[in-house]
Amino acid sequence: MKGLKEKRGKAIGPGVGRPRTRSEDPEVKLKRLKAENELLKKFLRM
């Protein structure tokens, strides 16, 4: 009977659950996306 108890939504303690996301700096995001586009262009040329 103990194994049949509902456990959803019962996360307790540090490091449990979904990590919080920080908003990315727009300049950093733009630089990352440009690099990703260049990488994808290289793959398409192959």
Buried (B, 14 or more C-beta within 10 A) or exposed (E): EEEEEEEEEEEEEEEEEEEEEEEEEEEEEEEEEEEEEEEEEEEEEE
